[in-house]
Amino acid sequence: MTKKTYVIQRRVASSDRNVSEGRKPSSVLKVKVGNVFDFPNIDETRQAARQLVQTMLATKRNPNKIKRETDASELKMRL
């Protein structure tokens, strides 16, 4: 049995170059929304995907990578 996953793929402009340098190159971001069994219906999946797309367009970065960075920064080392 294979694992089924919802994924969104979106082309966003790169934030690496200034507008004065010419047209910004675009990059394709492929983001995992979640496993099929994590969502009870397709409407909730679509809503989660819309939120991820808004984050992608606002930050021009992979939202899952942003989440991993914030989770890692919240971890505290125990001695």
PDB file with SEQRES, HELIX, SHEET and CRYST1 records, atoms N, CA, C and O in Angstrom:
SEQRES   1 A   79  MET THR LYS LYS THR TYR VAL ILE GLN ARG ARG VAL ALA          
SEQRES   2 A   79  SER SER ASP ARG ASN VAL SER GLU GLY ARG LYS PRO SER          
SEQRES   3 A   79  SER VAL LEU LYS VAL LYS VAL GLY ASN VAL PHE ASP PHE          
SEQRES   4 A   79  PRO ASN ILE ASP GLU THR ARG GLN ALA ALA ARG GLN LEU          
SEQRES   5 A   79  VAL GLN THR MET LEU ALA THR LYS ARG ASN PRO ASN LYS          
SEQRES   6 A   79  ILE LYS ARG GLU THR ASP ALA SER GLU LEU LYS MET ARG          
SEQRES   7 A   79  LEU                                                          
HELIX    1 AA1 VAL A   19  GLU A   21  5                                   3    
HELIX    2 AA2 VAL A   36  ASP A   38  5                                   3    
HELIX    3 AA3 ILE A   42  THR A   59  1                                  18    
HELIX    4 AA4 PRO A   63  GLU A   74  1                                  12    
SHEET    1 AA1 2 THR A   5  ALA A  13  0                                        
SHEET    2 AA1 2 SER A  26  ASN A  35 -1                                        
CRYST1    1.000    1.000    1.000  90.00  90.00  90.00 P 1           1          
ATOM      1  N   MET A   1       0.839  -1.180   0.000  1.00  0.00           N  
ATOM      2  CA  MET A   1       0.000   0.000   0.000  1.00  0.00           C  
ATOM      3  C   MET A   1       0.887   1.246   0.000  1.00  0.00           C  
ATOM      4  O   MET A   1       1.877   1.312   0.729  1.00  0.00           O  
ATOM      5  N   THR A   2       0.531   2.212  -0.805  1.00  0.00           N  
ATOM      6  CA  THR A   2       1.315   3.440  -0.888  1.00  0.00           C  
ATOM      7  C   THR A   2       0.674   4.532  -0.050  1.00  0.00           C  
ATOM      8  O   THR A   2      -0.535   4.531   0.182  1.00  0.00           O  
ATOM      9  N   LYS A   3       1.486   5.442   0.388  1.00  0.00           N  
ATOM     10  CA  LYS A   3       1.020   6.564   1.185  1.00  0.00           C  
ATOM     11  C   LYS A   3       0.549   7.667   0.244  1.00  0.00           C  
ATOM     12  O   LYS A   3       1.269   8.049  -0.678  1.00  0.00           O  
ATOM     13  N   LYS A   4      -0.648   8.175   0.473  1.00  0.00           N  
ATOM     14  CA  LYS A   4      -1.206   9.214  -0.385  1.00  0.00           C  
ATOM     15  C   LYS A   4      -1.114  10.553   0.331  1.00  0.00           C  
ATOM     16  O   LYS A   4      -1.442  10.666   1.512  1.00  0.00           O  
ATOM     17  N   THR A   5      -0.664  11.561  -0.399  1.00  0.00           N  
ATOM     18  CA  THR A   5      -0.405  12.869   0.177  1.00  0.00           C  
ATOM     19  C   THR A   5      -0.945  13.958  -0.728  1.00  0.00           C  
ATOM     20  O   THR A   5      -0.831  13.875  -1.951  1.00  0.00           O  
ATOM     21  N   TYR A   6      -1.534  14.981  -0.122  1.00  0.00           N  
ATOM     22  CA  TYR A   6      -1.943  16.164  -0.872  1.00  0.00           C  
ATOM     23  C   TYR A   6      -0.747  17.105  -0.984  1.00  0.00           C  
ATOM     24  O   TYR A   6      -0.045  17.354  -0.004  1.00  0.00           O  
ATOM     25  N   VAL A   7      -0.526  17.625  -2.191  1.00  0.00           N  
ATOM     26  CA  VAL A   7       0.603  18.508  -2.455  1.00  0.00           C  
ATOM     27  C   VAL A   7       0.110  19.681  -3.288  1.00  0.00           C  
ATOM     28  O   VAL A   7      -0.756  19.519  -4.148  1.00  0.00           O  
ATOM     29  N   ILE A   8       0.669  20.875  -3.031  1.00  0.00           N  
ATOM     30  CA  ILE A   8       0.411  22.009  -3.913  1.00  0.00           C  
ATOM     31  C   ILE A   8       1.731  22.416  -4.540  1.00  0.00           C  
ATOM     32  O   ILE A   8       2.786  22.338  -3.910  1.00  0.00           O  
ATOM     33  N   GLN A   9       1.657  22.844  -5.763  1.00  0.00           N  
ATOM     34  CA  GLN A   9       2.844  23.297  -6.484  1.00  0.00           C  
ATOM     35  C   GLN A   9       2.519  24.664  -7.043  1.00  0.00           C  
ATOM     36  O   GLN A   9       1.514  24.836  -7.733  1.00  0.00           O  
ATOM     37  N   ARG A  10       3.363  25.637  -6.751  1.00  0.00           N  
ATOM     38  CA  ARG A  10       3.068  27.013  -7.130  1.00  0.00           C  
ATOM     39  C   ARG A  10       4.344  27.714  -7.566  1.00  0.00           C  
ATOM     40  O   ARG A  10       5.399  27.519  -6.962  1.00  0.00           O  
ATOM     41  N   ARG A  11       4.256  28.520  -8.602  1.00  0.00           N  
ATOM     42  CA  ARG A  11       5.386  29.312  -9.067  1.00  0.00           C  
ATOM     43  C   ARG A  11       5.282  30.692  -8.418  1.00  0.00           C  
ATOM     44  O   ARG A  11       4.276  31.384  -8.575  1.00  0.00           O  
ATOM     45  N   VAL A  12       6.318  31.084  -7.694  1.00  0.00           N  
ATOM     46  CA  VAL A  12       6.352  32.394  -7.052  1.00  0.00           C  
ATOM     47  C   VAL A  12       7.626  33.110  -7.461  1.00  0.00           C  
ATOM     48  O   VAL A  12       8.635  32.475  -7.769  1.00  0.00           O  
ATOM     49  N   ALA A  13       7.574  34.432  -7.462  1.00  0.00           N  
ATOM     50  CA  ALA A  13       8.746  35.231  -7.813  1.00  0.00           C  
ATOM     51  C   ALA A  13       9.786  35.100  -6.712  1.00  0.00           C  
ATOM     52  O   ALA A  13       9.447  35.038  -5.530  1.00  0.00           O  
ATOM     53  N   SER A  14      11.024  35.059  -7.097  1.00  0.00           N  
ATOM     54  CA  SER A  14      12.113  34.949  -6.139  1.00  0.00           C  
ATOM     55  C   SER A  14      12.313  36.283  -5.443  1.00  0.00           C  
ATOM     56  O   SER A  14      12.165  37.339  -6.059  1.00  0.00           O  
ATOM     57  N   SER A  15      12.645  36.238  -4.170  1.00  0.00           N  
ATOM     58  CA  SER A  15      12.867  37.471  -3.416  1.00  0.00           C  
ATOM     59  C   SER A  15      14.339  37.844  -3.368  1.00  0.00           C  
ATOM     60  O   SER A  15      14.719  38.755  -2.633  1.00  0.00           O  
ATOM     61  N   ASP A  16      15.174  37.155  -4.138  1.00  0.00           N  
ATOM     62  CA  ASP A  16      16.620  37.372  -4.080  1.00  0.00           C  
ATOM     63  C   ASP A  16      17.087  38.606  -4.843  1.00  0.00           C  
ATOM     64  O   ASP A  16      18.143  39.153  -4.524  1.00  0.00           O  
ATOM     65  N   ARG A  17      16.327  39.062  -5.849  1.00  0.00           N  
ATOM     66  CA  ARG A  17      16.774  40.163  -6.689  1.00  0.00           C  
ATOM     67  C   ARG A  17      15.890  41.381  -6.507  1.00  0.00           C  
ATOM     68  O   ARG A  17      14.709  41.265  -6.181  1.00  0.00           O  
ATOM     69  N   ASN A  18      16.477  42.548  -6.722  1.00  0.00           N  
ATOM     70  CA  ASN A  18      15.727  43.795  -6.670  1.00  0.00           C  
ATOM     71  C   ASN A  18      14.970  44.002  -7.969  1.00  0.00           C  
ATOM     72  O   ASN A  18      15.307  43.408  -8.994  1.00  0.00           O  
ATOM     73  N   VAL A  19      13.952  44.839  -7.926  1.00  0.00           N  
ATOM     74  CA  VAL A  19      13.186  45.152  -9.128  1.00  0.00           C  
ATOM     75  C   VAL A  19      14.064  45.904 -10.120  1.00  0.00           C  
ATOM     76  O   VAL A  19      13.879  45.769 -11.330  1.00  0.00           O  
ATOM     77  N   SER A  20      15.023  46.697  -9.626  1.00  0.00           N  
ATOM     78  CA  SER A  20      15.891  47.472 -10.506  1.00  0.00           C  
ATOM     79  C   SER A  20      16.815  46.583 -11.340  1.00  0.00           C  
ATOM     80  O   SER A  20      17.348  47.034 -12.354  1.00  0.00           O  
ATOM     81  N   GLU A  21      17.012  45.345 -10.936  1.00  0.00           N  
ATOM     82  CA  GLU A  21      17.874  44.423 -11.674  1.00  0.00           C  
ATOM     83  C   GLU A  21      17.137  43.737 -12.816  1.00  0.00           C  
ATOM     84  O   GLU A  21      17.708  42.883 -13.494  1.00  0.00           O  
ATOM     85  N   GLY A  22      15.918  44.089 -13.029  1.00  0.00           N  
ATOM     86  CA  GLY A  22      15.146  43.458 -14.095  1.00  0.00           C  
ATOM     87  C   GLY A  22      14.091  42.534 -13.540  1.00  0.00           C  
ATOM     88  O   GLY A  22      13.798  42.546 -12.344  1.00  0.00           O  
ATOM     89  N   ARG A  23      13.535  41.748 -14.406  1.00  0.00           N  
ATOM     90  CA  ARG A  23      12.465  40.839 -14.013  1.00  0.00           C  
ATOM     91  C   ARG A  23      12.985  39.804 -13.023  1.00  0.00           C  
ATOM     92  O   ARG A  23      14.037  39.200 -13.229  1.00  0.00           O  
ATOM     93  N   LYS A  24      12.237  39.613 -11.957  1.00  0.00           N  
ATOM     94  CA  LYS A  24      12.644  38.637 -10.954  1.00  0.00           C  
ATOM     95  C   LYS A  24      12.425  37.225 -11.485  1.00  0.00           C  
ATOM     96  O   LYS A  24      11.372  36.932 -12.052  1.00  0.00           O  
ATOM     97  N   PRO A  25      13.395  36.361 -11.308  1.00  0.00           N  
ATOM     98  CA  PRO A  25      13.183  34.981 -11.746  1.00  0.00           C  
ATOM     99  C   PRO A  25      12.161  34.299 -10.842  1.00  0.00           C  
ATOM    100  O   PRO A  25      12.074  34.602  -9.652  1.00  0.00           O  
ATOM    101  N   SER A  26      11.406  33.400 -11.399  1.00  0.00           N  
ATOM    102  CA  SER A  26      10.416  32.695 -10.600  1.00  0.00           C  
ATOM    103  C   SER A  26      10.939  31.310 -10.251  1.00  0.00           C  
ATOM    104  O   SER A  26      11.733  30.718 -10.981  1.00  0.00           O  
ATOM    105  N   SER A  27      10.477  30.823  -9.133  1.00  0.00           N  
ATOM    106  CA  SER A  27      10.861  29.482  -8.720  1.00  0.00           C  
ATOM    107  C   SER A  27       9.595  28.711  -8.373  1.00  0.00           C  
ATOM    108  O   SER A  27       8.585  29.295  -7.978  1.00  0.00           O  
ATOM    109  N   VAL A  28       9.660  27.420  -8.522  1.00  0.00           N  
ATOM    110  CA  VAL A  28       8.517  26.564  -8.244  1.00  0.00           C  
ATOM    111  C   VAL A  28       8.676  25.989  -6.843  1.00  0.00           C  
ATOM    112  O   VAL A  28       9.690  25.369  -6.524  1.00  0.00           O  
ATOM    113  N   LEU A  29       7.666  26.203  -6.016  1.00  0.00           N  
ATOM    114  CA  LEU A  29       7.655  25.631  -4.684  1.00  0.00           C  
ATOM    115  C   LEU A  29       6.659  24.486  -4.660  1.00  0.00           C  
ATOM    116  O   LEU A  29       5.520  24.635  -5.101  1.00  0.00           O  
ATOM    117  N   LYS A  30       7.086  23.360  -4.150  1.00  0.00           N  
ATOM    118  CA  LYS A  30       6.219  22.196  -4.009  1.00  0.00           C  
ATOM    119  C   LYS A  30       6.083  21.928  -2.518  1.00  0.00           C  
ATOM    120  O   LYS A  30       7.064  21.625  -1.838  1.00  0.00           O  
ATOM    121  N   VAL A  31       4.852  22.042  -2.015  1.00  0.00           N  
ATOM    122  CA  VAL A  31       4.614  22.002  -0.580  1.00  0.00           C  
ATOM    123  C   VAL A  31       3.645  20.871  -0.248  1.00  0.00           C  
ATOM    124  O   VAL A  31       2.619  20.699  -0.906  1.00  0.00           O  
ATOM    125  N   LYS A  32       3.985  20.119   0.765  1.00  0.00           N  
ATOM    126  CA  LYS A  32       3.106  19.051   1.237  1.00  0.00           C  
ATOM    127  C   LYS A  32       2.018  19.665   2.112  1.00  0.00           C  
ATOM    128  O   LYS A  32       2.314  20.343   3.095  1.00  0.00           O  
ATOM    129  N   VAL A  33       0.756  19.425   1.750  1.00  0.00           N  
ATOM    130  CA  VAL A  33      -0.374  19.911   2.538  1.00  0.00           C  
ATOM    131  C   VAL A  33      -0.627  18.959   3.696  1.00  0.00           C  
ATOM    132  O   VAL A  33      -0.855  19.397   4.823  1.00  0.00           O  
ATOM    133  N   GLY A  34      -0.588  17.673   3.428  1.00  0.00           N  
ATOM    134  CA  GLY A  34      -0.788  16.676   4.473  1.00  0.00           C  
ATOM    135  C   GLY A  34      -1.176  15.338   3.888  1.00  0.00           C  
ATOM    136  O   GLY A  34      -1.403  15.211   2.685  1.00  0.00           O  
ATOM    137  N   ASN A  35      -1.250  14.349   4.742  1.00  0.00           N  
ATOM    138  CA  ASN A  35      -1.671  13.021   4.317  1.00  0.00           C  
ATOM    139  C   ASN A  35      -3.170  13.016   4.052  1.00  0.00           C  
ATOM    140  O   ASN A  35      -3.916  13.792   4.649  1.00  0.00           O  
ATOM    141  N   VAL A  36      -3.598  12.155   3.169  1.00  0.00           N  
ATOM    142  CA  VAL A  36      -5.016  12.063   2.813  1.00  0.00           C  
ATOM    143  C   VAL A  36      -5.856  11.753   4.048  1.00  0.00           C  
ATOM    144  O   VAL A  36      -6.958  12.281   4.195  1.00  0.00           O  
ATOM    145  N   PHE A  37      -5.352  10.913   4.925  1.00  0.00           N  
ATOM    146  CA  PHE A  37      -6.123  10.493   6.092  1.00  0.00           C  
ATOM    147  C   PHE A  37      -6.123  11.529   7.215  1.00  0.00           C  
ATOM    148  O   PHE A  37      -6.825  11.344   8.209  1.00  0.00           O  
ATOM    149  N   ASP A  38      -5.352  12.618   7.085  1.00  0.00           N  
ATOM    150  CA  ASP A  38      -5.341  13.678   8.087  1.00  0.00           C  
ATOM    151  C   ASP A  38      -6.551  14.601   7.968  1.00  0.00           C  
ATOM    152  O   ASP A  38      -6.869  15.332   8.905  1.00  0.00           O  
ATOM    153  N   PHE A  39      -7.224  14.570   6.824  1.00  0.00           N  
ATOM    154  CA  PHE A  39      -8.339  15.477   6.576  1.00  0.00           C  
ATOM    155  C   PHE A  39      -9.634  14.681   6.433  1.00  0.00           C  
ATOM    156  O   PHE A  39      -9.687  13.723   5.662  1.00  0.00           O  
ATOM    157  N   PRO A  40     -10.683  15.071   7.172  1.00  0.00           N  
ATOM    158  CA  PRO A  40     -11.947  14.331   7.077  1.00  0.00           C  
ATOM    159  C   PRO A  40     -12.676  14.525   5.746  1.00  0.00           C  
ATOM    160  O   PRO A  40     -13.389  13.630   5.291  1.00  0.00           O  
ATOM    161  N   ASN A  41     -12.497  15.692   5.123  1.00  0.00           N  
ATOM    162  CA  ASN A  41     -13.144  15.916   3.825  1.00  0.00           C  
ATOM    163  C   ASN A  41     -12.275  16.833   2.967  1.00  0.00           C  
ATOM    164  O   ASN A  41     -11.314  17.429   3.453  1.00  0.00           O  
ATOM    165  N   ILE A  42     -12.623  16.935   1.700  1.00  0.00           N  
ATOM    166  CA  ILE A  42     -11.810  17.691   0.742  1.00  0.00           C  
ATOM    167  C   ILE A  42     -11.887  19.193   0.995  1.00  0.00           C  
ATOM    168  O   ILE A  42     -10.948  19.920   0.668  1.00  0.00           O  
ATOM    169  N   ASP A  43     -12.990  19.670   1.572  1.00  0.00           N  
ATOM    170  CA  ASP A  43     -13.126  21.108   1.831  1.00  0.00           C  
ATOM    171  C   ASP A  43     -12.089  21.603   2.839  1.00  0.00           C  
ATOM    172  O   ASP A  43     -11.534  22.690   2.678  1.00  0.00           O  
ATOM    173  N   GLU A  44     -11.830  20.812   3.868  1.00  0.00           N  
ATOM    174  CA  GLU A  44     -10.806  21.198   4.847  1.00  0.00           C  
ATOM    175  C   GLU A  44      -9.416  21.162   4.221  1.00  0.00           C  
ATOM    176  O   GLU A  44      -8.555  21.976   4.556  1.00  0.00           O  
ATOM    177  N   THR A  45      -9.209  20.231   3.328  1.00  0.00           N  
ATOM    178  CA  THR A  45      -7.932  20.148   2.621  1.00  0.00           C  
ATOM    179  C   THR A  45      -7.722  21.379   1.760  1.00  0.00           C  
ATOM    180  O   THR A  45      -6.632  21.951   1.748  1.00  0.00           O  
ATOM    181  N   ARG A  46      -8.745  21.788   1.046  1.00  0.00           N  
ATOM    182  CA  ARG A  46      -8.648  22.976   0.198  1.00  0.00           C  
ATOM    183  C   ARG A  46      -8.397  24.226   1.020  1.00  0.00           C  
ATOM    184  O   ARG A  46      -7.627  25.094   0.608  1.00  0.00           O  
ATOM    185  N   GLN A  47      -9.040  24.329   2.179  1.00  0.00           N  
ATOM    186  CA  GLN A  47      -8.827  25.492   3.042  1.00  0.00           C  
ATOM    187  C   GLN A  47      -7.379  25.535   3.532  1.00  0.00           C  
ATOM    188  O   GLN A  47      -6.761  26.600   3.546  1.00  0.00           O  
ATOM    189  N   ALA A  48      -6.841  24.395   3.929  1.00  0.00           N  
ATOM    190  CA  ALA A  48      -5.443  24.337   4.372  1.00  0.00           C  
ATOM    191  C   ALA A  48      -4.510  24.709   3.226  1.00  0.00           C  
ATOM    192  O   ALA A  48      -3.515  25.403   3.434  1.00  0.00           O  
ATOM    193  N   ALA A  49      -4.826  24.250   2.020  1.00  0.00           N  
ATOM    194  CA  ALA A  49      -3.998  24.573   0.854  1.00  0.00           C  
ATOM    195  C   ALA A  49      -4.050  26.063   0.549  1.00  0.00           C  
ATOM    196  O   ALA A  49      -3.027  26.653   0.199  1.00  0.00           O  
ATOM    197  N   ARG A  50      -5.217  26.682   0.674  1.00  0.00           N  
ATOM    198  CA  ARG A  50      -5.331  28.133   0.437  1.00  0.00           C  
ATOM    199  C   ARG A  50      -4.469  28.926   1.414  1.00  0.00           C  
ATOM    200  O   ARG A  50      -3.829  29.907   1.034  1.00  0.00           O  
ATOM    201  N   GLN A  51      -4.457  28.496   2.673  1.00  0.00           N  
ATOM    202  CA  GLN A  51      -3.630  29.183   3.667  1.00  0.00           C  
ATOM    203  C   GLN A  51      -2.147  29.042   3.339  1.00  0.00           C  
ATOM    204  O   GLN A  51      -1.382  29.994   3.494  1.00  0.00           O  
ATOM    205  N   LEU A  52      -1.742  27.865   2.888  1.00  0.00           N  
ATOM    206  CA  LEU A  52      -0.346  27.664   2.509  1.00  0.00           C  
ATOM    207  C   LEU A  52       0.029  28.513   1.295  1.00  0.00           C  
ATOM    208  O   LEU A  52       1.135  29.050   1.235  1.00  0.00           O  
ATOM    209  N   VAL A  53      -0.881  28.638   0.330  1.00  0.00           N  
ATOM    210  CA  VAL A  53      -0.612  29.456  -0.857  1.00  0.00           C  
ATOM    211  C   VAL A  53      -0.456  30.917  -0.462  1.00  0.00           C  
ATOM    212  O   VAL A  53       0.426  31.601  -0.981  1.00  0.00           O  
ATOM    213  N   GLN A  54      -1.294  31.409   0.445  1.00  0.00           N  
ATOM    214  CA  GLN A  54      -1.169  32.793   0.897  1.00  0.00           C  
ATOM    215  C   GLN A  54       0.185  33.027   1.570  1.00  0.00           C  
ATOM    216  O   GLN A  54       0.808  34.069   1.368  1.00  0.00           O  
ATOM    217  N   THR A  55       0.632  32.071   2.358  1.00  0.00           N  
ATOM    218  CA  THR A  55       1.947  32.178   2.996  1.00  0.00           C  
ATOM    219  C   THR A  55       3.054  32.163   1.952  1.00  0.00           C  
ATOM    220  O   THR A  55       4.019  32.920   2.057  1.00  0.00           O  
ATOM    221  N   MET A  56       2.918  31.302   0.945  1.00  0.00           N  
ATOM    222  CA  MET A  56       3.927  31.220  -0.116  1.00  0.00           C  
ATOM    223  C   MET A  56       4.032  32.542  -0.867  1.00  0.00           C  
ATOM    224  O   MET A  56       5.136  33.008  -1.152  1.00  0.00           O  
ATOM    225  N   LEU A  57       2.901  33.143  -1.185  1.00  0.00           N  
ATOM    226  CA  LEU A  57       2.911  34.393  -1.938  1.00  0.00           C  
ATOM    227  C   LEU A  57       3.445  35.550  -1.100  1.00  0.00           C  
ATOM    228  O   LEU A  57       4.115  36.440  -1.623  1.00  0.00           O  
ATOM    229  N   ALA A  58       3.150  35.542   0.199  1.00  0.00           N  
ATOM    230  CA  ALA A  58       3.591  36.630   1.068  1.00  0.00           C  
ATOM    231  C   ALA A  58       5.085  36.560   1.367  1.00  0.00           C  
ATOM    232  O   ALA A  58       5.766  37.585   1.367  1.00  0.00           O  
ATOM    233  N   THR A  59       5.598  35.359   1.622  1.00  0.00           N  
ATOM    234  CA  THR A  59       6.990  35.224   2.048  1.00  0.00           C  
ATOM    235  C   THR A  59       7.921  34.760   0.943  1.00  0.00           C  
ATOM    236  O   THR A  59       9.138  34.899   1.061  1.00  0.00           O  
ATOM    237  N   LYS A  60       7.361  34.206  -0.143  1.00  0.00           N  
ATOM    238  CA  LYS A  60       8.141  33.653  -1.252  1.00  0.00           C  
ATOM    239  C   LYS A  60       9.061  32.526  -0.779  1.00  0.00           C  
ATOM    240  O   LYS A  60      10.136  32.304  -1.336  1.00  0.00           O  
ATOM    241  N   ARG A  61       8.615  31.828   0.252  1.00  0.00           N  
ATOM    242  CA  ARG A  61       9.363  30.701   0.805  1.00  0.00           C  
ATOM    243  C   ARG A  61       8.423  29.532   1.040  1.00  0.00           C  
ATOM    244  O   ARG A  61       7.203  29.690   1.027  1.00  0.00           O  
ATOM    245  N   ASN A  62       8.993  28.374   1.252  1.00  0.00           N  
ATOM    246  CA  ASN A  62       8.215  27.174   1.535  1.00  0.00           C  
ATOM    247  C   ASN A  62       7.649  27.276   2.954  1.00  0.00           C  
ATOM    248  O   ASN A  62       8.421  27.385   3.907  1.00  0.00           O  
ATOM    249  N   PRO A  63       6.320  27.244   3.120  1.00  0.00           N  
ATOM    250  CA  PRO A  63       5.731  27.376   4.454  1.00  0.00           C  
ATOM    251  C   PRO A  63       6.133  26.256   5.404  1.00  0.00           C  
ATOM    252  O   PRO A  63       6.249  26.483   6.608  1.00  0.00           O  
ATOM    253  N   ASN A  64       6.347  25.057   4.885  1.00  0.00           N  
ATOM    254  CA  ASN A  64       6.769  23.958   5.748  1.00  0.00           C  
ATOM    255  C   ASN A  64       8.173  24.195   6.289  1.00  0.00           C  
ATOM    256  O   ASN A  64       8.471  23.823   7.425  1.00  0.00           O  
ATOM    257  N   LYS A  65       9.032  24.807   5.492  1.00  0.00           N  
ATOM    258  CA  LYS A  65      10.383  25.131   5.946  1.00  0.00           C  
ATOM    259  C   LYS A  65      10.335  26.217   7.019  1.00  0.00           C  
ATOM    260  O   LYS A  65      11.091  26.163   7.989  1.00  0.00           O  
ATOM    261  N   ILE A  66       9.458  27.192   6.854  1.00  0.00           N  
ATOM    262  CA  ILE A  66       9.293  28.245   7.857  1.00  0.00           C  
ATOM    263  C   ILE A  66       8.826  27.633   9.172  1.00  0.00           C  
ATOM    264  O   ILE A  66       9.316  27.997  10.241  1.00  0.00           O  
ATOM    265  N   LYS A  67       7.878  26.702   9.092  1.00  0.00           N  
ATOM    266  CA  LYS A  67       7.359  26.045  10.294  1.00  0.00           C  
ATOM    267  C   LYS A  67       8.451  25.247  10.990  1.00  0.00           C  
ATOM    268  O   LYS A  67       8.547  25.272  12.217  1.00  0.00           O  
ATOM    269  N   ARG A  68       9.277  24.539  10.222  1.00  0.00           N  
ATOM    270  CA  ARG A  68      10.382  23.777  10.816  1.00  0.00           C  
ATOM    271  C   ARG A  68      11.364  24.698  11.525  1.00  0.00           C  
ATOM    272  O   ARG A  68      11.865  24.365  12.600  1.00  0.00           O  
ATOM    273  N   GLU A  69      11.644  25.863  10.926  1.00  0.00           N  
ATOM    274  CA  GLU A  69      12.577  26.804  11.543  1.00  0.00           C  
ATOM    275  C   GLU A  69      12.028  27.345  12.853  1.00  0.00           C  
ATOM    276  O   GLU A  69      12.772  27.469  13.827  1.00  0.00           O  
ATOM    277  N   THR A  70      10.737  27.670  12.897  1.00  0.00           N  
ATOM    278  CA  THR A  70      10.161  28.189  14.137  1.00  0.00           C  
ATOM    279  C   THR A  70      10.086  27.098  15.196  1.00  0.00           C  
ATOM    280  O   THR A  70      10.304  27.370  16.376  1.00  0.00           O  
ATOM    281  N   ASP A  71       9.782  25.865  14.791  1.00  0.00           N  
ATOM    282  CA  ASP A  71       9.758  24.762  15.750  1.00  0.00           C  
ATOM    283  C   ASP A  71      11.146  24.517  16.325  1.00  0.00           C  
ATOM    284  O   ASP A  71      11.286  24.258  17.520  1.00  0.00           O  
ATOM    285  N   ALA A  72      12.160  24.597  15.492  1.00  0.00           N  
ATOM    286  CA  ALA A  72      13.530  24.378  15.956  1.00  0.00           C  
ATOM    287  C   ALA A  72      13.978  25.494  16.892  1.00  0.00           C  
ATOM    288  O   ALA A  72      14.718  25.250  17.844  1.00  0.00           O  
ATOM    289  N   SER A  73      13.529  26.719  16.624  1.00  0.00           N  
ATOM    290  CA  SER A  73      13.934  27.829  17.484  1.00  0.00           C  
ATOM    291  C   SER A  73      13.227  27.779  18.834  1.00  0.00           C  
ATOM    292  O   SER A  73      13.724  28.336  19.813  1.00  0.00           O  
ATOM    293  N   GLU A  74      12.076  27.118  18.896  1.00  0.00           N  
ATOM    294  CA  GLU A  74      11.343  27.023  20.155  1.00  0.00           C  
ATOM    295  C   GLU A  74      11.849  25.896  21.048  1.00  0.00           C  
ATOM    296  O   GLU A  74      11.557  25.861  22.244  1.00  0.00           O  
ATOM    297  N   LEU A  75      12.602  24.987  20.465  1.00  0.00           N  
ATOM    298  CA  LEU A  75      13.139  23.895  21.272  1.00  0.00           C  
ATOM    299  C   LEU A  75      14.186  24.433  22.236  1.00  0.00           C  
ATOM    300  O   LEU A  75      14.993  25.295  21.887  1.00  0.00           O  
ATOM    301  N   LYS A  76      14.156  23.922  23.416  1.00  0.00           N  
ATOM    302  CA  LYS A  76      15.144  24.338  24.404  1.00  0.00           C  
ATOM    303  C   LYS A  76      16.013  23.138  24.750  1.00  0.00           C  
ATOM    304  O   LYS A  76      15.543  22.006  24.867  1.00  0.00           O  
ATOM    305  N   MET A  77      17.265  23.423  24.905  1.00  0.00           N  
ATOM    306  CA  MET A  77      18.191  22.352  25.257  1.00  0.00           C  
ATOM    307  C   MET A  77      18.081  22.065  26.746  1.00  0.00           C  
ATOM    308  O   MET A  77      18.024  22.976  27.572  1.00  0.00           O  
ATOM    309  N   ARG A  78      18.052  20.791  27.065  1.00  0.00           N  
ATOM    310  CA  ARG A  78      18.013  20.383  28.463  1.00  0.00           C  
ATOM    311  C   ARG A  78      19.394  19.888  28.879  1.00  0.00           C  
ATOM    312  O   ARG A  78      20.070  19.175  28.137  1.00  0.00           O  
ATOM    313  N   LEU A  79      19.776  20.270  30.033  1.00  0.00           N  
ATOM    314  CA  LEU A  79      21.072  19.824  30.562  1.00  0.00           C  
ATOM    315  C   LEU A  79      20.878  18.800  31.639  1.00  0.00           C  
ATOM    316  O   LEU A  79      21.853  18.306  32.205  1.00  0.00           O  
TER     317      LEU A  79                                                      
END                                                                             
